[in-house]
Amino acid sequence: MRKFCCAASFALLPVLSFGKPLPGGGAAFATRGHAVAGAMVAAPRRASVARGPASGRSHPAGTMDTRSVPPSAVRIKGRVTGWQPPEHDIPSRPDPENLPPPTAPFRANEVDDAPRNRPALAPRLGDPTISFSGIEATGMVPPDPVLAVGPNHVVAAVNSDWAIFTRDGTSLFQTSASSWFHDSVPGLGSDPLGNPYDPQVVYDSFSGRWVLLYLATDQKTESWILISVSNTSDPNGQWVNYAVRGDENGSTSAANWTDFPAMAVDANAIYVATNQFTYSDNTFIYSKVRVFDKAPLYAGTDATWTDFWDLRDPGSPDTTAFSLRPAETFSASPAEYLVSNSGFQTRTYVTLWSITGAGSQNLDISGVNVPVTATTAPPDADQPGGSPGTTGCPTPCLIDTGDGRITSAVYRNGSLWFAHAVAGGTDNAYSRARYVRLDTVGHRADEDQSLGTDGCWYFYPAVAVDPSENLVMVFGRSCDDKYAGARFTARSANDSSLQSSTALKAGETSYVSPIGSTTKRNRWGDYFRAAVDPASPAQIWLVGEYASSPEDTWGTFIARTAVICSAPAIPTASSNGPIAEGQTLQLTAVSSPGAAYSWSGPNGFESSLQNPAIPNAAAANSGTYTVTASFGDCSSLTGSVEVTVVPAAGGGCSPSASTLCLSNGRFSVTARWQKNDGSSGQGTAVSLTADTGYFWFFGPTNIEVVTKVLNACGIASHAYWVFAAGLTNVGVTLTYTDTATGTVRNYQNTLGVPFKAIQDTHAFATCP
């Protein structure tokens, strides 16, 4: 259930001629084929992204009904002893000589969590509106807590129980997975097969069904994927169970067993990604993606699926990929997207996978490597009083933080968000919770941040994204003065960075519970979960693990929260100045709806409007205008703008950091920019000649707009011509003001459109 691997030693290769390049850089390969029911499609090894496809089929294993589960099988409070879930390391590889470059160096994406390294901001993330205890310790380690949310219920699962709650936290049902699937596989719940493990659960909002998944194996001769599908959107009722061989590719035996599943649904299919280990020596061999057709599962007929296996790094076909995470999908998508981390010790890229053709007989899988900020695997975590050792786990027996594999992924509106733990802080001595937003079309990282602080370790993060693209991330945290608990943070669609974290459930005591057949580890996780509420999509549900009482016992906790404000970190302000006396001075605050505004400025100016105006402005109105935006329970944020009011006639331009003075100072020119994330600001002005200058927006070496105002008096009916050219596709507003007459001309470039040249020979008519 654990750490990274690949198969053979290698170096990254260039794109091969038989690969299919994908836009946006990187290397990509694809494989395509037709699934034939009940048959194995020939798939010789070649330099492609995967083997397959191959199809399989399985009969239903029976039905279960929550209303008729025998009382002896219901476990509201109980323990399983003895057998524990399997664990298997997948070590990361040494860096090759030609490691692909990252988008940014180590720690360039770090955000310090409050209160240790920066003052706490007033929260823009709501306190939990609902919170309650989830499933209690079952005696299996780790718990692997997951949850899904439907219109009227919450379904949670751990190793190895699952439960149904009302949305206010009332427990309606709980049973062990071995009891639920006891008719599916002979010997389930006893040696050598053991208890089901590694739960996954989703609510399929496309179809109004619940899907529950566990694994079972003896690691020698049997491997099973256990799936249960509800008949309706009400989980209290009848379900259909399936026991599907995990050790087959399609319908052909592969002699390997299944571990570490990840499950997601879209409109057409159910996707299950797994790691596969050999029966002979329990060695990791490859990853597999199984695509289940939804219609027969939901009809209670034979389960049918298509497998892709032996997935390979698109940049090096000799390199095995691992631990793929399919993205939870909420909207129409051209593909089902999956993501996996690089297998090197230094991770400079992730792999974005695409599966198309679900619901048809023409499935296609492809992959492209996308550069990201450089990271390494997270170190394990300490706790108050240290981590005393025990048999097989010497002091310090640190809390296992995972190996940096991706533990959560969400797709919305052309972007894929994923989360995992990385090393960070001073000397990379701490683990941090990181999320990244990938553009699935441009194959680039649009956001990349890791949250943490020295003295604390953050691990097993999971993300959810609401329809407004507000993000909530839940994670575990242990500090040198705080026991292991669960916390959460957020980033609104307009925030510049992650907010300070909030406690979901504080740890109560020390936790040392090592397991393992050889080298024991103090297991935690292996994942948390966050889910959007289908009945109220602005609400996010969270489940996390915490150190419960008595010592060395875990518990789970469930809560609902929301991003209650969407405010930029610093609201910006602008005006139409410099302006001539007698003109209207228009002030503008760029922020989120719903804020209360307070302006102050020279000459006694005050206003509570978001965009106030001053008619017939006088020279005394020149100066600094300050705006404060208040967001109720959120922080009050402040911005400012400099305004110059020039005499109505015979005036002159006053150059500044944001103002060009052209045509011998008669004309003032400013440039305002706006980006896709809603941020905006004034360009920095650089003068070249008496008539010409340029602006840069994001760095002095990156010239964005060049402009000239030409005195054409005597050669044209319009005296002053305006020319401008841009090297940008951000939104731009250029403002030219004739300081002698007060006449203003504005030219705009639409956000996302390449800058169109300006050649206005009718700009200003008045000669000196």
C-alpha positions in Angstrom: 0.0 0.0 0.0 2.9 2.2 -0.1 5.9 3.8 -1.5 7.1 4.4 -5.1 8.7 2.0 -7.6 9.4 1.4 -11.1 10.8 -1.6 -13.0 14.1 -1.2 -14.8 16.9 1.4 -14.6 16.6 4.0 -17.3 17.2 7.6 -18.5 14.4 9.8 -19.9 14.2 9.4 -23.7 13.3 11.9 -26.4 10.0 11.7 -28.1 10.0 8.7 -30.4 8.8 8.9 -34.0 5.9 6.6 -33.4 4.6 8.6 -30.5 1.7 11.0 -30.8 2.8 14.5 -29.6 0.3 16.4 -27.6 0.0 20.2 -27.4 1.6 22.1 -24.6 5.0 20.5 -24.6 6.3 17.3 -23.0 6.2 13.9 -24.5 3.1 11.8 -25.1 2.2 8.4 -26.3 -1.2 6.7 -26.9 -2.6 3.3 -27.5 -5.9 2.5 -29.1 -7.9 -0.7 -29.6 -11.3 -2.3 -29.6 -12.5 -4.3 -26.6 -14.1 -7.6 -27.5 -16.4 -9.1 -24.8 -14.9 -12.0 -23.0 -11.7 -12.0 -25.1 -8.1 -10.9 -24.5 -6.9 -8.4 -27.2 -3.4 -9.1 -28.3 -1.1 -6.5 -26.9 2.6 -7.0 -27.5 5.0 -4.9 -25.5 5.9 -1.7 -27.4 6.9 1.8 -26.7 3.4 3.0 -25.9 1.6 4.4 -22.8 0.0 1.1 -21.8 -0.9 -2.5 -22.7 -4.5 -3.3 -23.6 -7.3 -2.9 -24.0 -8.7 -6.2 -22.9 -12.3 -6.9 -21.8 -13.8 -8.9 -19.0 -17.1 -10.0 -17.5 -18.4 -11.2 -14.2 -21.8 -12.3 -12.9 -23.4 -10.6 -9.9 -22.4 -12.1 -6.7 -25.7 -11.5 -4.9 -27.7 -8.8 -3.3 -27.7 -7.2 0.2 -30.2 -5.0 2.0 -29.3 -2.7 4.8 -32.7 -3.3 6.3 -32.2 -7.0 6.6 -28.5 -7.4 7.7 -28.5 -9.7 10.7 -28.0 -7.9 14.0 -24.9 -10.0 14.7 -23.3 -8.6 11.6 -24.0 -5.0 12.5 -21.0 -3.3 14.3 -21.7 0.1 15.8 -18.7 -0.3 18.1 -16.4 -3.2 17.5 -12.9 -4.3 16.8 -11.2 -6.6 14.3 -8.0 -8.2 15.7 -5.2 -10.1 14.1 -5.2 -9.7 10.3 -4.1 -6.3 8.9 -4.2 -4.8 5.4 -1.2 -5.6 3.3 1.6 -3.0 2.8 4.2 -2.9 0.1 6.9 -0.3 -0.7 7.4 1.2 -4.1 10.8 3.0 -3.7 11.4 6.2 -5.7 14.3 6.1 -8.2 17.6 8.1 -8.3 17.4 11.1 -10.5 18.7 10.5 -14.1 21.2 12.9 -15.6 18.6 14.4 -17.9 15.9 15.0 -15.4 13.2 17.2 -17.0 13.4 20.8 -15.6 10.6 22.0 -13.2 8.6 25.1 -13.6 10.1 26.4 -10.3 12.8 25.3 -7.8 12.3 23.6 -4.5 10.0 25.5 -2.0 9.1 28.2 -4.5 5.4 27.3 -3.9 5.4 27.4 -0.1 2.7 29.2 1.9 3.3 29.5 5.6 0.4 28.4 7.8 -0.6 30.7 10.7 -0.1 31.3 13.6 3.5 30.1 13.7 5.1 32.1 10.8 2.6 34.8 10.0 -0.4 36.6 11.6 -3.7 34.7 11.2 -6.0 36.3 8.8 -9.7 36.7 9.6 -11.1 33.5 8.1 -12.8 33.5 4.8 -13.5 29.8 5.3 -16.6 29.1 7.4 -16.5 27.1 10.6 -18.1 23.7 10.1 -21.9 24.1 10.0 -22.2 20.3 10.8 -19.7 18.1 12.5 -19.8 14.7 14.1 -17.8 11.6 14.9 -17.3 9.2 12.1 -16.5 5.5 12.3 -14.5 4.6 15.4 -11.4 2.5 15.6 -11.9 -1.0 14.1 -8.6 -2.5 15.2 -7.2 -2.2 11.6 -4.4 0.1 10.8 -4.4 2.5 8.9 -8.1 3.4 8.6 -8.1 4.8 5.1 -11.1 7.0 5.8 -13.3 8.0 2.8 -16.8 9.4 2.4 -19.4 10.3 -0.2 -22.4 12.6 0.0 -25.8 12.2 -1.6 -29.1 14.1 -1.5 -30.0 13.0 2.0 -27.2 10.8 3.4 -23.5 10.5 4.0 -21.8 7.2 3.5 -18.4 6.7 5.1 -16.0 3.8 5.0 -12.7 2.7 6.7 -10.7 -0.5 7.1 -12.9 -2.4 7.4 -16.4 -1.1 8.2 -18.8 1.1 6.3 -21.6 3.2 7.6 -24.6 5.4 6.6 -25.3 8.7 8.4 -28.1 11.3 8.0 -26.8 14.7 7.0 -27.0 15.9 10.6 -24.8 13.0 11.8 -27.3 10.5 13.1 -25.9 7.0 12.6 -28.3 4.8 10.6 -26.3 1.7 9.8 -22.8 0.2 10.2 -21.4 -3.2 9.3 -18.1 -4.8 8.5 -17.1 -5.2 4.9 -16.5 -8.9 5.4 -20.1 -9.3 6.6 -21.5 -7.2 3.7 -19.6 -9.2 1.1 -19.6 -12.6 2.9 -21.6 -14.3 0.1 -19.4 -12.9 -2.6 -16.1 -14.7 -2.0 -15.8 -18.0 0.0 -13.6 -17.6 3.1 -13.8 -13.8 3.2 -13.0 -12.5 6.6 -10.8 -15.4 7.7 -7.3 -16.6 7.0 -5.7 -16.7 4.5 -7.9 -14.3 2.6 -8.5 -11.9 5.5 -10.8 -8.9 5.7 -11.6 -6.6 2.9 -9.4 -3.5 2.9 -8.6 -0.2 1.0 -12.2 1.2 0.8 -13.5 3.6 -1.8 -16.9 5.1 -2.1 -18.5 7.6 -4.5 -22.0 9.0 -5.0 -22.7 9.1 -8.8 -24.6 12.3 -9.2 -25.0 11.6 -12.9 -27.1 8.5 -12.2 -28.2 8.9 -8.6 -26.4 5.7 -7.3 -23.8 4.8 -4.6 -20.8 2.7 -5.4 -18.8 1.1 -2.6 -15.5 -0.7 -3.3 -13.1 -2.9 -1.2 -10.2 -5.2 -2.1 -9.4 -8.7 -0.8 -6.4 -10.9 -1.3 -4.3 -13.7 0.2 -1.3 -12.4 -1.8 -0.7 -15.9 -3.1 -3.5 -17.2 -5.3 -6.6 -14.9 -5.0 -7.2 -11.2 -5.6 -10.6 -9.6 -5.7 -12.2 -6.2 -6.4 -15.5 -6.2 -4.4 -18.0 -3.7 -5.7 -21.5 -2.9 -4.3 -24.0 -0.7 -6.2 -27.1 0.8 -4.6 -30.4 0.4 -6.4 -31.4 4.0 -5.8 -30.1 7.3 -4.4 -31.2 6.1 -1.0 -28.4 3.9 0.5 -30.8 2.4 3.0 -32.1 -0.4 0.9 -31.0 -3.0 -1.6 -27.5 -3.2 -3.2 -26.1 -5.5 -5.8 -22.7 -7.0 -5.1 -20.0 -8.0 -7.5 -16.8 -10.0 -6.9 -14.4 -9.2 -9.8 -11.0 -10.9 -10.1 -8.2 -8.3 -9.6 -5.5 -10.7 -10.8 -6.8 -10.8 -14.4 -6.2 -8.4 -17.3 -9.5 -8.5 -19.1 -10.4 -12.1 -18.6 -6.9 -13.6 -18.7 -4.9 -14.5 -15.5 -2.0 -12.2 -14.8 -0.7 -13.8 -11.6 -0.6 -10.5 -9.7 -2.7 -9.1 -6.9 -4.4 -5.7 -6.5 -3.6 -2.9 -4.1 -4.2 0.8 -3.4 -7.3 1.4 -5.5 -8.6 4.8 -6.5 -12.1 5.2 -7.9 -14.0 7.9 -9.8 -17.1 8.1 -12.0 -18.1 10.3 -14.9 -21.2 10.3 -17.1 -20.3 7.0 -18.8 -18.2 4.8 -16.6 -16.6 3.8 -13.3 -12.8 4.0 -13.2 -10.7 2.0 -10.8 -6.9 2.5 -10.8 -4.7 0.0 -8.9 -1.2 -1.0 -8.2 -0.4 -4.7 -9.0 2.1 -7.0 -7.2 3.3 -10.4 -8.2 2.1 -13.5 -6.4 5.6 -15.0 -6.5 7.5 -12.5 -4.4 5.1 -9.6 -3.8 7.1 -7.3 -6.1 5.4 -4.3 -7.7 5.0 -5.0 -11.4 2.7 -2.3 -12.9 -0.4 -0.1 -12.5 -3.7 -0.9 -14.1 -6.9 1.0 -14.9 -10.2 -0.8 -15.1 -13.1 0.9 -16.9 -16.4 -0.5 -15.8 -19.5 0.1 -18.0 -22.1 1.7 -15.7 -25.3 0.5 -17.4 -25.0 -3.3 -16.6 -23.8 -2.6 -13.1 -26.7 -0.4 -12.4 -29.1 -2.8 -14.0 -27.8 -5.6 -11.8 -26.7 -7.7 -14.8 -23.2 -9.0 -15.6 -20.4 -6.5 -14.8 -18.4 -5.7 -17.9 -15.1 -3.8 -18.1 -12.0 -2.9 -20.1 -8.5 -3.0 -18.7 -5.4 -1.0 -19.5 -2.3 -2.2 -17.7 1.5 -1.8 -17.5 1.2 1.9 -17.8 4.4 3.7 -18.8 5.9 7.1 -18.3 5.2 9.0 -21.5 8.7 10.5 -21.4 10.3 7.1 -21.2 8.4 4.0 -22.4 10.8 1.7 -20.4 9.6 3.2 -17.1 6.6 1.9 -15.2 4.0 4.4 -13.9 2.3 3.8 -10.5 -0.4 5.0 -8.1 -2.7 6.7 -10.7 -5.5 8.8 -9.3 -8.7 9.2 -11.4 -10.3 12.6 -11.1 -13.8 13.0 -9.5 -15.7 14.6 -12.4 -18.8 16.9 -12.1 -19.2 18.4 -15.6 -19.1 17.3 -19.2 -15.5 16.4 -20.1 -13.8 15.3 -23.3 -12.1 12.6 -21.3 -11.7 11.0 -17.9 -8.5 12.5 -16.5 -6.1 10.7 -14.2 -2.8 11.9 -12.7 0.3 10.3 -11.2 3.5 11.6 -9.7 7.0 11.2 -11.1 8.9 8.2 -9.8 12.2 10.0 -9.3 13.5 11.2 -6.0 13.3 14.7 -7.3 9.8 15.2 -8.8 9.8 17.8 -11.5 6.7 16.8 -13.4 3.5 14.8 -13.1 1.7 12.7 -15.7 -1.7 13.7 -16.9 -3.6 10.7 -18.3 -6.7 10.8 -20.5 -9.2 8.0 -21.2 -11.7 8.6 -24.1 -14.4 6.5 -25.6 -16.0 5.3 -22.4 -19.4 3.8 -23.1 -18.2 2.7 -26.6 -16.1 -0.1 -28.0 -13.2 2.3 -28.9 -11.4 3.2 -25.7 -8.2 5.2 -25.9 -5.7 6.0 -23.2 -2.9 8.6 -23.5 -0.5 10.5 -21.3 1.6 13.6 -21.2 4.2 14.8 -18.7 3.5 18.3 -17.2 6.2 20.2 -15.5 5.5 21.5 -11.9 7.5 22.9 -9.0 10.3 20.6 -7.9 9.5 18.5 -4.8 10.7 15.4 -2.9 8.9 12.8 -0.8 7.7 14.0 2.6 9.6 13.0 5.8 7.7 11.2 8.5 6.2 13.1 11.4 7.0 13.5 15.0 4.6 14.4 17.8 4.6 15.9 21.4 7.0 14.0 23.6 8.6 12.3 20.6 7.6 9.0 19.1 8.7 6.2 21.5 9.7 3.0 19.8 8.4 -0.5 20.2 9.2 -4.0 18.8 10.2 -3.7 15.2 10.0 0.1 15.1 12.8 1.7 17.1 12.7 5.2 18.6 11.7 7.5 17.0 8.8 5.5 15.6 7.6 8.4 13.5 4.1 8.8 12.0 4.1 7.6 8.3 3.3 10.5 6.0 3.1 8.5 2.8 5.6 8.8 0.0 4.3 11.7 -2.0 2.0 9.8 -4.2 -1.1 11.8 -5.3 -4.0 11.0 -3.0 -6.8 13.2 -4.4 -7.9 14.6 -7.8 -10.9 16.6 -9.0 -11.9 17.8 -12.5 -14.0 20.9 -13.3 -14.3 23.3 -16.2 -11.1 22.3 -18.0 -8.9 22.0 -14.9 -7.7 19.1 -12.8 -6.8 19.8 -9.2 -4.8 17.3 -7.3 -3.2 17.0 -3.8 -0.4 15.1 -2.0 2.2 15.6 0.6 5.7 16.9 -0.1 8.9 17.8 1.8 9.3 21.5 2.8 10.3 24.0 5.4 13.8 24.5 6.8 16.1 21.9 5.2 13.0 20.1 3.9 12.7 18.7 7.4 8.9 18.8 7.4 6.0 17.5 5.3 3.6 19.9 3.8 0.1 19.7 2.1 0.3 20.6 -1.6 -2.3 21.1 -4.3 -1.8 21.9 -8.0 -4.2 23.0 -10.6 -3.5 21.7 -14.1 -4.8 23.1 -17.4 -6.0 19.9 -19.2 -5.9 21.6 -22.6 -2.7 23.6 -22.3 -0.9 21.0 -20.2 0.5 23.4 -17.7 0.3 24.1 -14.0 -1.8 27.2 -13.4 -1.6 27.0 -9.5 0.9 25.2 -7.3 1.1 25.8 -3.6 2.1 23.8 -0.5 0.9 24.8 3.0 2.9 24.2 6.2 5.1 25.6 8.9 8.3 24.6 10.7 7.6 22.5 13.7 4.6 20.7 12.1 4.1 17.9 9.5 1.1 18.0 7.1 0.0 14.8 5.3 -2.6 12.9 3.3 -4.3 16.0 1.8 -7.6 15.8 -0.2 -9.2 18.5 -2.2 -12.8 19.4 -3.3 -13.7 22.2 -5.7 -17.2 23.7 -5.8 -18.9 25.0 -9.0 -17.4 28.5 -8.4 -14.0 27.0 -8.4 -13.5 27.6 -4.7 -11.1 24.9 -3.3 -11.2 23.3 0.2 -8.3 21.0 1.3 -8.4 18.7 4.3 -5.2 17.0 5.7 -3.6 15.5 8.8 -1.2 17.5 10.9 1.1 16.6 13.8 3.4 19.1 15.5 6.1 19.0 18.1 3.5 20.5 20.5 0.3 19.2 18.9 -0.9 15.5 18.6 -1.9 14.2 15.2 -5.3 15.6 14.1 -7.2 16.8 11.1 -7.3 20.3 9.7 -8.5 22.1 6.6 -7.8 25.2 4.5 -9.3 26.9 1.4 -8.5 29.1 -1.5 -11.4 31.0 -3.0 -11.5 31.6 -6.8 -10.1 35.1 -6.2 -7.6 34.4 -3.5 -3.9 34.8 -4.2 -2.9 31.9 -1.9 -4.2 29.3 0.5 -5.8 30.6 3.7 -4.6 29.8 7.2 -5.8 26.4 8.3 -8.7 25.6 10.7 -9.0 22.6 13.0 -11.4 19.9 11.9 -10.6 17.6 14.9 -7.6 18.0 17.2 -5.5 15.0 18.2 -6.1 13.9 21.8 -3.1 11.8 22.7 0.0 10.0 21.4 -0.2 7.6 18.6 2.3 4.7 18.1 0.7 1.7 16.3 3.3 0.2 14.0 2.5 -2.7 11.7 4.3 -4.6 9.0 5.7 -8.0 8.4 9.3 -6.9 8.2 10.2 -3.2 8.9 7.3 -1.9 10.9 5.9 1.6 10.4 3.7 3.8 12.4 0.9 3.8 9.8 -1.5 6.7 9.2 -3.9 7.6 6.4 -3.5 6.3 3.7 -5.8 9.0 2.5 -8.5 11.5 3.6 -11.4 12.7 1.6 -13.3 15.9 0.6 -16.6 15.8 -1.3 -18.9 18.4 -2.8 -22.5 18.3 -1.6 -24.8 17.5 -4.6 -27.8 18.9 -2.8 -25.9 22.2 -2.0 -22.9 22.4 -4.2 -21.3 25.4 -2.4 -20.9 23.1 0.7 -17.9 20.8 1.1 -17.9 17.6 3.3 -14.7 16.4 4.9 -13.5 13.3 6.7 -10.2 13.0 8.4 -8.3 10.9 11.0 -7.2 12.0 14.4 -5.3 10.4 17.4 -8.2 9.3 19.7 -8.2 8.2 23.3 -6.9 5.9 24.7 -3.3 6.1 23.3 -2.5 4.5 20.0 -6.1 4.6 18.8 -7.4 6.3 15.7 -10.7 8.0 15.2 -12.4 9.6 12.2 -14.4 12.9 12.1 -16.8 14.3 9.6 -17.8 17.9 8.9 -19.4 20.2 6.4 -18.1 23.7 5.6 -18.0 26.2 2.8 -15.9 29.0 1.4 -18.1 31.9 2.5 -16.2 34.8 0.9 -14.3 35.1 -2.4 -12.1 38.1 -1.8 -8.7 38.9 -3.4 -5.8 39.1 -0.9 -5.4 42.8 -1.7 -8.3 44.6 -3.4 -7.0 46.9 -6.2 -8.3 50.3 -7.1 -8.1 52.5 -10.2 -9.3 55.8 -11.6 -9.6 57.5 -15.0 -6.9 60.0 -14.1 -4.9 61.9 -14.7 -7.8 64.1 -15.8 -8.3 67.7 -16.5 -10.1 70.0 -14.1 -13.8 70.1 -14.6 -13.9 66.4 -15.7 -15.5 63.6 -13.8 -13.1 61.6 -11.7 -14.3 58.0 -11.6 -12.9 55.7 -8.9 -13.1 51.9 -9.2 -12.6 49.1 -6.6 -11.9 45.6 -8.0 -13.1 43.0 -5.5 -15.8 40.4 -5.0 -19.6 41.0 -4.8 -21.2 41.5 -1.4 -18.5 43.6 0.2 -19.1 46.9 2.1 -16.8 49.7 0.8 -15.3 52.7 2.4 -13.3 55.3 0.4 -11.3 58.2 1.7 -9.1 60.7 -0.1 -7.9 64.3 -0.3 -10.0 67.4 0.0 -12.2 65.6 2.6 -13.5 63.0 0.1 -15.4 60.0 1.6 -17.8 57.5 0.0 -19.4 54.1 0.8 -19.9 53.2 -2.9 -17.8 50.6 -4.7 -17.2 52.9 -7.7 -17.8 56.5 -6.6 -17.4 59.5 -9.0 -16.4 63.1 -8.4 -18.0 65.5 -10.9 -16.1 68.7 -11.9 -12.9 67.5 -10.1 -10.5 70.3 -9.1 -6.8 70.3 -8.6 -7.4 69.8 -4.8 -8.8 66.4 -5.6 -5.3 65.2 -6.5 -3.6 62.7 -4.1 -4.0 59.2 -2.7 -7.4 57.6 -2.5 -7.8 54.6 -0.2 -10.5 52.0 -0.4 -11.4 49.3 2.3 -13.5 46.3 1.4 -15.2 44.6 4.4 -16.5 41.0 4.0 -18.6 40.5 7.1 -16.9 37.8 9.1 -14.0 37.9 6.6 -11.0 40.2 6.7 -11.1 43.8 5.8 -8.8 44.5 2.9 -7.3 47.8 1.7 -6.1 49.2 -1.6 -5.1 52.6 -2.9 -4.7 54.6 -6.1 -2.9 57.8 -6.9 -4.9 60.5 -8.8 -3.7 63.6 -10.6 -6.0 66.4 -11.6 -4.3 68.8 -14.1 -5.3 72.3 -15.0 -8.0 72.5 -17.7 -5.8 74.4 -20.2 -2.1 74.7 -20.8 -1.5 71.9 -18.3 1.3 69.4 -18.3 2.0 65.8 -17.7 3.7 64.7 -14.4 5.6 61.5 -15.0 5.4 58.7 -12.4 6.0 55.0 -12.0 2.8 54.3 -13.9 2.5 57.4 -16.2 4.3 58.1 -19.5 4.6 61.7 -20.6 4.7 61.8 -24.4 4.8 64.4 -27.2 7.0 66.6 -25.1 4.9 66.1 -22.0 1.5 67.2 -23.4 0.0 63.7 -23.2 -0.1 61.4 -20.2 -0.4 57.6 -20.8 -1.3 54.8 -18.4 -1.8 51.1 -18.9 -3.9 48.8 -16.7 -3.7 45.0 -17.0 -6.0 42.1 -16.0 -5.2 38.4 -15.8 -7.4 35.2 -16.0 -7.5 34.8 -12.2 -9.1 38.2 -11.9 -6.0 40.1 -10.6 -5.2 43.5 -12.1 -2.9 46.4 -11.7 -1.1 49.3 -13.3 1.7 48.8 -15.7 5.1 50.3 -15.0 6.1 53.1 -17.4 9.5 53.4 -19.1 10.2 56.5 -21.3 12.3 56.0 -24.5 12.0 59.3 -26.4 10.0 62.5 -26.3 7.3 60.7 -28.2 7.7 57.0 -27.3 7.8 54.7 -24.3 6.7 51.2 -23.1 5.1 49.4 -20.2 6.0 46.2 -18.4 3.5 44.4 -16.1 5.1 41.5 -14.3 8.8 42.0 -14.6 11.2 44.7 -16.0 12.6 42.4 -18.6 9.2 41.5 -20.0 8.0 44.4 -22.2 4.2 44.2 -22.7 3.1 47.3 -24.6 5.1 49.9 -26.7 3.4 53.2 -27.6 3.9 56.5 -29.4 2.0 59.8 -29.6 3.0 61.7 -32.8 2.5 65.4 -33.4 1.0 65.5 -36.9 0.0 69.2 -36.8 0.3 70.6 -40.3 0.1 67.3 -42.2 -3.3 66.0 -41.2 -6.7 67.3 -40.1 -6.3 65.5 -36.8 -3.3 66.8 -35.1 -2.0 64.0 -32.8 -1.8 60.3 -33.8 -1.7 57.4 -31.3 0.2 54.2 -32.1 0.6 51.1 -29.9 1.7 47.5 -30.2 1.5 44.7 -27.6 3.4 41.5 -26.9 0.7 40.1 -24.7 -2.8 38.5 -24.5 -3.8 39.7 -21.0 -6.5 42.3 -20.7 -5.1 45.8 -21.3 -6.7 49.3 -21.0 -4.5 52.1 -22.4 -5.6 55.7 -21.3 -4.3 58.7 -23.2 -5.1 62.2 -21.7 -4.5 65.5 -23.4 -3.4 67.6 -20.4 -4.0 70.8 -22.3 -7.7 70.1 -23.1 -8.6 67.3 -20.8 -9.7 65.0 -23.7 -9.3 61.3 -22.9 -9.0 58.4 -25.2 -9.2 54.8 -24.0 -8.2 51.7 -25.9 -8.8 48.2 -24.7 -7.4 44.7 -25.5 -9.8 41.8 -24.5 -8.5 39.3 -22.0 -7.2 36.1 -23.7 -7.0 37.7 -27.2 -3.6 38.6 -28.7 -3.0 42.4 -28.6 -4.3 44.1 -31.7 -2.1 47.0 -32.9 -3.5 50.6 -32.5 -3.1 53.0 -35.3 -5.5 55.9 -34.6 -4.8 58.9 -36.8 -8.0 60.6 -35.5 -7.1 60.5 -31.8 -6.7 64.2 -30.8 -7.8 67.1 -33.0 -6.4 70.2 -31.3 -3.0 71.6 -32.3 -1.0 73.9 -30.1 
